[in-house]
Amino acid sequence: MSKIELQIQGLSCAGCVRRAEAAIVGVSGARDVSVNLATKRASLELGAAGLDEVTQALAKAGYPARIENAVFVIQGMSCASCVGRVEAAVRALDGVNEANVSFAAGELRVRYLERVVSEADIITAVRSAGYAAEQKGAGPSAAERRAEEIRGLKQSFIIALVLALPVFLLEMGGHLYPPFHHWVMANVGMQASWVFQFVLTSAVLIGPGRKFYTVGLPLLLKGAPDMNSLVAVGTMAAYAYSAIATFAPSWLPSGTRAVYFEAAAVIVTLILLGRYLEARAKGRAGEAIAKLVELAPTRVEVKRGEGFEEADISDVIVGDMLRLRPGARVPVDGSVARGESHVDESMLTGEPLPLRKSEGDALIAGTVNGAGALEMLAEKVGADTVLAGIVRTVEEAQAAKLPIQALVDRVTMWFVPVVMGLSVLTLLAWLAFGAEIATAMVAAVSVLIIACPCAMGLATPMSIMVGTGRGAELGVFFRKGDALQRLSEVRTVAFDKTGTLTEGKPKLTDFEALGRFEKDEVLRLVAAAEQGSEHPVARAVVAASEGALPVSESFEAIAGQGVMATVEGREVLIGTARLMRERGVALGGDASPLEAAGKSVSYAAIDGQIAALMAVSDALKPDARATVKALHDMGLKTVMITGDSVVAARYMAGLAGIDEVIAEVMPEGKLEAIRNLQLTGPVAFIGDGINDAPALSAADVGIAIGTGTDVAIESAEVVLMTGAPDKALVAVRLARKVMRNIRQNLFWAFAYNAALIPVAAGLFYPLTGWLLSPMLAAGAMALSSVFVVSNALRLRRA
């Protein structure tokens, strides 16, 4: 039994305490349960198992345990098999719900129970697996770490190259130019040449190559070998055999005396070169994040007293007045307090034309002020700005694992031990067939060196990192990395109508008073009632009214149908024909000509009597038809799902070229429509309103228009920063290109190993005489990772 404390959410009274305690007591094995309302903590004794059952019971009772999220920078990971070991070590901790490592980014993201697990516990677990860890933000920035890594690898490679080149020339120069061999024998001598090679190779292994042994050998002794272990064993075998041949030749069978110092030295040099090139390429892959971070200025002019003075961006608080000079970047989120200008938002939205901003208009951090001077009110600062949220979103998406990665993780976890077994098998097979020990060793070392799981580990995360970064540059933000794979597989794209395919700025075109009511009076009451609604149709009605409007005494939004309010003591009901029929209101007027013209028709009732028939018209967005056509060209079916009338919806769908219309549906109806469409394949739904949230959540991929409501955005996996439908097209195309890129990378990584391990083992030697040199194996291994990373970088131009 162990003592456990949990931080609990939702406790507000003594009744909550009793229910939470009862939920925990109901779990088998839980004892001495106590819940404290003041500290909002639960303490209990629990056996080795059962923590998951306790947290599930609390969540079911409505008092979930508090979950923390943390990001750690992992150092020392050199191949894909390292990922599985780090994740396994952290997941073994009681209280860790989720642990995912991004090999490309070198980061670990953990979700864990507060008070059950601490950051220190996680760091200790990572260290026990053989790797260094620190919480992100505690040390240098990602860019600084990457720059330091590149500098270190470059320096190590240059030192190794300078030391290895003479070794290579002394041993291999004679094969390339026979007179050089005779000159060495005559002027230096074989023994002196070998001793010189021994000294230089020792310097390579002890200096630039030291990391392979300090990391690889301890992991090998723990029974968890990685790529460093392969390199360490392979080079040590070549080095040790050569040292014996140089200083104790009598230990070797007659006729087998030879040295392979050049193999050990050149292997280390080539692998360092590959890692240097790989690190440089990874740095370019993360440029999208770096560019986003750099958008916000570090210095800003803040009003202090009667004047403005320069201050650090970290000193700005909500409510500060800031001054923006022409050409300056907006430092925080806020609104224009004074002045007029045009602001370039292309770096966030991808829209090329600057937008005119005047008093009251919103400003977003990172955008660029034009020729006018502005004063702005700071409303969101630091981590609360849109820009900071985008950076977090892209980082989280880049760290995500796609379903396809699960297979890769399982393979790479066992890959290195299997390769070491194949190397031993190769050695024994050559000796069994009567080969000299030197020849058998060359084949065994070649197998060790050429079998690199790095390329397999990089294949998926590098493409995700570059692809999501490119999406951010184009104004398409993947909030979840696995949305890339699901979006690439969709067969149907469903659209909401208002605000998604249409401008979302409808105008009141028709207003007919019915019965005994006067038009002006009805419009005044209706507009007053609609003031509380966020719907575009409501805004159109308010905009069409003139004069001061009374304040509604009560307001209720009826999801997907309309609103009900009390204005000046009168009950005002506004909404669809269905709503009127459900509330027992007899309809009037003729809506059919209006609906046939594509207008959205609504009714108003006052005190239970029909009072008005009104229609609004909303123009199709300019690029809507072209977007739908492009989706058709990609083999996708398009559907419009809307609460509007069938006639009006079909009219607008005809203008856009939509295949199918599902109209007159409530929010729950949209949900049901999505589920019916999913019977024929994965569905992406694009929407922007509160009533779209259920459909966005239910779809295989929810795509929210960034100009829509926060509820819609939070329900989606992909966010389009502008209201242009063609951004959805960008998202689909990018997802398909990323997945195609991942498949290319995985094919290359697996095919490379499948083809070259048999060659390295000498399987074709009896037929062709091919026996791969360990140096060539090292070069091929290094190039495989560089190829995968370079292929992923092509997505920067997608």
N, C-alpha and C positions, 0 to 999 in steps of 0.2 A: 504494500500500500504506500502511496505517496501523497503528500499534501499538495493541493492544487488551488490556485486562486484564479478566478475569471472576472474580467470587467464586463458588466452587463449593461445593455441599453434598454430603455423603455420603462424603467422602474419609476413610479410616481407616487405610490401610496403603499400602505401596509398590505392591502389586498394583492398588489403586484408581487410583494415579497413572498406571500404565502403561495401564490401560484407558481412563482419561479422555483421556490424550494420544493414544491410538490413535483414539478417537472423533473428536477434533478434526482429526487428520492426514488422516482419511478424507474431510474436506470439501474440495472443489476450491478451490484458491486460498489455503488456510491454510499459512503457513510459520513457521519458527522457533518451533515450539510447545514450551512448557515449563509443566509443572504442578508447583507447590510444595506439598508436604504440610503444612509448618509453617504457611504463611500461608493455605493452601487457596485459592490463586489460580492461574488459568491465564493465561499471557501468550502472545501470538501476533501475527503480522502477517497482515493480511487486506486484500483489495481492497475496492472501494467496495460490493460486494454480498457476501453470504454470512454475515452475522451471524446471521440467522434459522436458516440451515442448521447453524451451529455449536451454537447453543443447543438445537436439536432433536436433534442427534446426542448431545450431552451428556445430555439428558433420557432419550433412548432407552437410553443406556448405564447409567443409574441415578445420574448425578451432575449434577443440574440446576443451572443458574446461579441464583444468589440473586436473587430478585425483591423490589424495594422498592415500597411504596405511599406516596404522598404526596398531600396535599390543599392546594390553593392558592386563595387569595381573589383573584378577578379584578375589577379596577375599570376602568370605561370602557365596558363592554358596554351598548349602548343598544337593540339589536334582535337578532332571531334570526339575521341573517346574520353577526353578530359571532361566534356560537358556532362556526360552521364554520371561520372564519379562525383562531381560537385553536386549535381541535383540529388543523387541518391543520399549523399551525406547529410544534406540539409533536410530532405524530406523525412529522414529517419528521426528527426527531432519531434517529440510529442508537441502538438500545438501548431505545427506548420501545415497550412492548408494547401499551399501551392508554391512551387519553386521552379523557375524557368531560367535557364542560362542562354544568353545570346553569344555564341562563339564569335560572331563577326564584331559585335560591339564590346565584347569582354565584360558583360554585365550580368548580374544575377538579380532577378526580381522575385521577392518573397511576399506571400500573404500569410500572416500568422496571428494567433490569438494573443491579444495584449495580456501581459503579466504571466502568461504561461511560457512564452519564449521571449528572449531579448535579442537585441542586435549583437550583443557580445556572444550569446550562445551560437548564433548563426556564423559569426566570424570564426569562432573556435571550431565549429563543424567543418567549415571550408578548409581551415588549416590542417585539420586531422586527415583530410583527403589529400594533402600535399600541395595546397595552393595558398597564396596570400590573398587577403580580402580586406577592404575598408569600405565604410559606408560612403555612398556617392555624395560629394559635396564636402567631405571631410578633408580631402587632399586637393591636388591640382585638378583643373578642369579636364574634360575628355580631350579637348584639343591639345592642351599642354601635355597630357600623358601620351597622346599619340605622337606628338612632335618629339618628345623625349625618347620614346621607343624607337622611332625612325632614326634619330641621331645615334642611339646606342648600337642599333643593328648595322648602320652604315660604318661606324667606327670599327666594330668587330669584324665586319666583312673585309675592310681594307687591310687591317692588321693580318688577318688570316691569309688574304691573297698575297701580301708581301712575303710572308713566311712560307707559304705553300708553293709559290711559283718556282723557286730554286729546286725544291724537292721534286716537283713534277718534271722539270727540265733535266735534272741529273738522271732520273730513272727512265723517263719516256722519250727524252730528246733523241737518244740513239735510235729508237724505232722510227722516228720521223726523219732523221738525218744520220745515217750510219757513221759517217766520219766523226761526228760529235762523240759517239760512244768510244771509238778508238782513242780520241784525244783525252777523254776522261780517264780511261784505263791507264794511259801512258803517263799522264801528268798528275792525277789525283790518286788513282788506285781504287779498287773496288771496296776494300775495307774502310778506307778514309771517307769515301763517298757515302757509304752506308751509315757511318757514325755521324757525319754531317747531317744526313737526312733524319737520323734519329733525334738529333738535337733540335732541328727546326720543327719536326712533327710534334715533339714533346711540347714545344712552345705553343703550337697551334691548339693542341688539346687542353693544355693547362690554362691558356689565356682565353682567346675568343670562343673556344669550344667547351669551356668549363661548365656552362649551364646545362649542357646535355647530360653531364654526369652527376652534377649536384641535384638535379631534378629527376632524371631518368632512373638512376640506380636506386634511390630510396623507394620510389614507386614500384620498381621491380621487386625489391625485397618485401614490400607490403602485399605483393601478389596482384598489383593493379598497374601493369606496365602501360606506358603511353608512347607517343612518337619519339620522345626524348630517349626512352628506354631502348627502342630499336636502334637509334643512331649510336647510343652509348655502347651497346653490346657489339654492334657491327664494327665500329671503328676500333674498339678495344681488342677485338679478335684479330683484326688486321695488324694493329700496332704491336700486340703481344707476340704474335707469330714472327713478325719482322725483327723485334728486339731479340728474341731467342736465336733467330738465324744470324743476327749480327754478333751477339756476345756469347752465345752458348750453342754453337752449331752442332755439337755432339749430341744434343738432346733430340735432334731431328733424325728421321730415317735418312739413309744415304741417298743422295741425288735429289732431295726435296728442299735444299737450302735456297731460299729466295726471300726478297723483302717486298712489302706492300705499304711502305711508309707513305708513298704518294697517294694511295687509295684513301688511307685514313685522313690525311691532310686535305685532300681535294674534296672528299665527302663533306667534311665540316665546312669548308669554304663555300661550296655550292649550296648547301642547305641554308647557310647564313645569307647568301645572296637571295635565295628564294624567299626567305622570311622578310628580308629588307624590301624586296619588290612587293610582297604581299601586304606589308604594313603601309607602304606608300599608297597602294591601291585602296586599302581599307580607309585611309584618310580621305581620299577623294570621294569614297562612297558616303562618308558622313558629312560632306560639305553642305548638304541641304539644311541639316540641323544647325551647323555653324553659321550659315547665312541668316537663318531665322533669328538666332540669338543676337547676331550683330546688328539686326534692324533697329533695336532700341538704343538710343544714344545714352552715353554715360553721364553727360553733363546737361543741365537744363537751367533756364532762367525762371526763377520763382519770385513772386511778389512778396516783398518784405517791407512792411510799412507803406510808404508812398511810392517806392521805386522797386525795380526788379534787380535781383542779384543772382549770380551764377552759383549753382549748388550741385551736389552729387545727386544722381537719380534716386539713390537709396534714401535720401532725405525728404523726398516728396511724399506728402500724405494726402488722403482724400480731403477735398475742400480747398486745396491750394490753387492759386491763380497762376498760370504759367504763360509765358510769352513765346510765340513761335515766329521766328524771323523767316523771310522768304527762303525756300530751299531747305529748311530745317526738318528733321524727322520728328514726328509726334512721339513724345516720350512715354506717355501713359494713356489709358482710355479716359475719355471725357467728352465734353461738348463745347462748342464755340460759345464764348461769352461776349466777344466783341470782334468785329471785322468780317471781311469776306475774302475768300480765296478759293482756288481749285486745289484739291488734294489727290495725289496719285496713290491709289490703293492696289496697284497691279501686283506688288510683291506678295500680297496676301490673297487677293481674289483672282488674279490673272487677267483682270479687265484692263485693256490698254488705255482707255480714256479717263483722264482725271475727272473727279466729281466736284461740282460746285458746293461749297460749304458756307453757310451763313449762321447767324445767331440761332442757337438751339440745336444745330445739327451735330450728330455724333462724330467723334474722332477716335480712330483706333491706333494704338501704339504701333510704331514701326512704319506707318505710312508717311509720305513726304509732302510737306506743304509746298504750294506753288509760289506765285509771284506776290501774293498778298500777305500782309502781316496779320496775325491772329492772336487773340488772347483766349485761353481755354481754361475751363474748370476741370480739375482732376477728379474723376469719379471712381476709377479703379486703378490700383497701383500694384507693383510687384507681381506676385504669383497670381493675382486676380485678373490681370489683363487678358484680353483675347489672345495676344501674341504668346504670352506665357502658357496659356491653355493649349494653343496649337503646338508649341514645342513639346509639352508633356504628351499630347496625343500622338504625335509622330514618333517620339521616343518609345512609347508603349507599343505602338504598332510595329516598330522595327524589332522590338524584343520578342514579339509574339511567335508562337510556333504553329505552323500550318499542319493539318492532319497528315500530309505527305511526309512530314519530318519524323513522325513516330517510327516509321520503318527504318529510316536512316539511323536514328538513335539506337535502335535495337541492334543493327548490324555493326555500327562502329564500337559499341560497348564491348563486343566480343572480337573485334577485328584484330587488335594488336596481339592478344594471347594466341589467336589462331595463326597469325603470321609467324610468331616465334616458334610455334610448333612445326609449321611448314619448313622453317629454316633448319631446325634440328633434323627433320625428316630428310631434307635435301642433303645435308651433310652425311647422314648415315647411308643414304641411297648411293651417293657417289663412292663412298668408301667400300660399300658392299659390292659394287661393280668393279672394284680394283683400281679406282682412281687414286692419284697421289693426294696426300692430305692437303697440299697447297691448293690444288684444283678444287677439291671438295669445299675448302674454306671460302674460296672466291665465290662459288655458287651460293653457299649459305649466306654469306655477307650480302650478296646482291639481292637476295630475297628479302632480307631484313630491311635494306635501305630503300628498295623500290616501292615497297608496300606502304604507301602513305595514306592514312585515313583523313588527312587534312582537307583534301579536295572534296570528299564526301560531306564533311562537316560544314564546309563553307558554302556548298552548293545552294542550299535554301536560304540561310540567313543573309547572305550577301545580296541576293536578288531582292529579298524583302526590304532590306535597308535602302538599296538604291531606288527601288520602285516606289516605296512610300515617300522617300525624299523627293523624287521627281513629281509625284502627285501633289505634294505640298507646294512645289514651285508653280504648278498649274492650277492651284486653287481647289484641289480635291484632297480631302483629309480622311485617311483611313483610321478610324478610332480603334479598330481591332485588326491586327495583322492577318488573322485567318479569314477576314472578309475577302481578301484577295483571291484565295482559292475558291470560295463559294461564289463570288461574283463572276469568276471566269467560267463557272459551270451553269449559270442561269439560262433558262430557255424562254422565260417570259419576263417582260419588263412592264410593270403596272404603274400607271400614273394617277395621282390625284388630279383634279381639274383646276380649281381656282387657286391661283398663286403658284401653281407648278407648271401647267401647260399654258395658262393664261397669265396676263400681267399681274393679276391680283389687285388691280386698281379699277374696279368696276364703277360705272357711272349710272346714276338713276336716270333712266330714259323714259319711263312711264310711271305715272302715279294717278290712279283713278279712284276717287272717293265713291263709296257705295252706300246705298240706303239713304238715311237721313243725315249723314255726316257731311260736314264741309271739308273741302280739300286742305285748306291752310291749317285748320284746327287739328285734323288727323295727322298731317305731316309733322306738326309741332310736337304732338304727343308721341308719335312713333319715333321721331329723331331723339327725343328726350330719353325714351326707353332704350334705344340702341347705343347710347353713349357708353354703356357699361360693357359692350361686346367688342371683342377683338376681330370679329369676322369682317372681311373686306366688304361684304354687302352692307353690313351695319355702318361702316365708315362712309360708304357711298350715300346712304340715306342721310346721315348727319351732315355731310358736305353739301347736300342739296337743300338743307333747311336754311332759313334766314332768320336773323334776330336771335335774341337770348333764349336759351332753352331752360325749362324748369329742371330741377334735380329730382331724379326718381327716388321714391321712398323705399323701394325694395327692388331687387334684381335677381333673376334666376336664369342661368343659361341652360337650355334643354339640348343636350348633346346631339349634334347632327340634325336638329330640326328647327331651332329658333330660340326665342327668349320670351320671358314673361316678366313684367315689371308693374309697379304701381306708381302712377304719375298723377299728382294733384288729386289723389284719392280715387283715381279711376284705374281699373285693371286693364293693362294693355298686353295683348298677346300677338306676337309677330312670328311668322314661320311658314312652313310648307303646307301644302294642301292636306297632307297626311296628319300633321299636327292639328289643323283646324278640325278635321273629321274626328280625331281621337278626343278632342275637347268638346265635341258636340256643337261646333259652330257651322252653320249652313253657309256654303260658299256662294259667291256671286261673281258677276263679270265673266268675260270670255278670255281665258289665258292662252288658248291654242295658237292664235296668230303670233303672239309674243314668243312662245316657246319654239314655234317653227322658225323664227328668225334667230334662234340660238340664245335668247335672253333667259336669264334666271328669274323665275316668277316667285314672289312671296305674297302672303296675305297678312292683313292686320285686322285684329278684332278688338273692340273696346267694350268692356263690360259684357262680354259674351256675345256681342253682335258683330257681324262682319262689317268692316269699316272701310277697307281699301284693298285694291289690287295694285301691286307695284312690280316693276320689272327693272333689272339692271343688266347692263351689257359690259362684258369684259373682253378685251381684245386678246387674240392669240399672241403669244410671244413670238418675236420675229424669227427665231431659229427653231421653233418647235417642229414645224413640218420637216425641215431638213434633218433634224435629229431623229425623228421617227423613221424617216426613209433610210438613214444610215443604219439604224438598228435592224430594220428589215433586211438590209444588204448583208448584215452579219448573221442572218438566219434566226433572228429573235422575233417572237410574237409580242405585239404590243396591246395593252388593255387599258381602258380608262375606267376608274372606279370613283364614283361621285355620288353625293347626296342629291344632286340636281335632278330635274325631271328627265325622263327618258328622251323626250323630243329635243330638249335643249342640249342634252349631253351628246346625242347622236349628231346634231348639227355641228357642234364644236369638234367632235371626233372626226367627222368628215373633213373638216378644214385641215386637221392635223395629219390625217391619213392613218388613224388608229384602227387596228383590226377589230377589236371587240369592245362593247360598252356594257358596263354594269352600273346601272343608275338607280336613284331613289333608295340609297342604302344608308342606314344608320352606321355609327362607328363600329358596332358589333357586326353589322352586315359587311363592312369592309374586311373585317377579320375573317368572316366566313368565306367571303369571296377569295381571299388570299389562299385559304386552306383548300378550296375547291380547285384553284389554279395549280396548286402544288401537286395535285394528283397526276399531272402530266409532266412534272419536272420542277426543278428549282425556280423560285420566283424572286425578282428584285422589285421592291415597291418604292416609289419616289413620292414624297409628300412634304407638306410644310406646316400643317395646322395641328392644333391640340387633338382634333378628332381623328388625325392620321396616326397618332401614337400607337394604338393597338395593332394596326396593320403593319406599321414599321417594325414593331417587335416580333410579329408573327412571321413576316417574310423571311426567306433564307438570307437575304441581305436588305436591310433598310437603308435607304438613301434619303437624307434630309436636306432640304434647301436651306442654306445658311441664313437666308433672310427670313426664315420662318420662326416659329415659337421655340423657346428653350425646351419645352416638353418633347417636341418632335425631334429636336437635335439629340437629346439625351436617349431617345429610344432607337436611334439609328446607329449602324456600324460605319457608315460613310457619310461625310458632310461635304456639301458643295458650297463653297464660300460665297457664290453669287446665286442669283435666281435663274440663271440661264440653263435651260434643259440640256444644252450641248455639253455641259460639264458632266452629266450622267454618262454621255457617250464617251467622254475622256476616261471616266472611271472604268467603264467596261473594257475599253480597248487596252488601258494600262494593265488591268488585272489579267487579261488574256496574254499580254506580252510578258508580264512577270512570270506567270505559270509556264509559258513556253520556254522562257529563259531558265527556270528552275529545272525543267525536264531535260534541257540540253546539258546543264551542269551535272545533273545526276547521271545521265547516260555517259558523259565523258568520264566522270569519276569512277563509276563502276566498271565501264568497259576498259579503262586504263589498267585497273588492277587485274581484271579478268584476263587481259591479253598479256600483260608484261610479267606477272608473277611466274607463269610457266616458263617464259623465256629466261628470266633470271635464274630459275632453278635448273636450267639446262635441259629441259624436256626435249628440245628440238636439236640438241647437240649431235646425237647419233645420225640424224638425217641431214642436217645442214652445216654442222660445225659451229653453230652460233653459241657463244658463251658470253654473257653480258658482263662487262667490266663493272665493278662496284662504283667507279667514278661516273660512268654513264648512267648507272641506276640512280645515283644521287642527283645528277642533272635532270633526269626525267622526272623524278619525284618532286623536285623544286618547281619545275615548269608546270606540273599538273595543277598545283594550287594557284600559280600565277595565271594559268589559262582560265580557271574557273572564276577568279576574281575579275579578270579583264573582261570576260564574257558578261558578267553581271554589270560591269560599268557601262556597257553599251546602252543600258536602260536610261542612263542620264540624258540621252538624246531622244528618248521615246516621245 
